[in-house]
Amino acid sequence: MQNVARRRQPPITIRSARATALLARLTANGRSQAEVIEEALERLAERRQTLAQALAPAVPLDFDWEPPCAQLAGAVPDLDD
């Protein structure tokens, strides 16, 4: 994003008592609310997965796709027709 002065950026309004309490706790050490929110949003964006990644099994599946070999020599012909 562009490096624009905070006063010129559009404000964000949060109407949540829980979010307000979390922001108060996370900004107690002097960090700005904007910094905390931006960091949280960046972390969420990094964790986002593609659909293929989300649908991939946690443990790779191994299938034996080769069909069993036909063994005609072991089959007894039915000649009663």
Buried (B, 14 or more C-beta within 10 A) or exposed (E): EEEEEEEEEEEEEEEEEEEEEBBEEBBEEEEEBEEBBEEEEEEEEEEEEEEEEEEEEEEEEEEEEEEEEEEEEEEEEEEEE
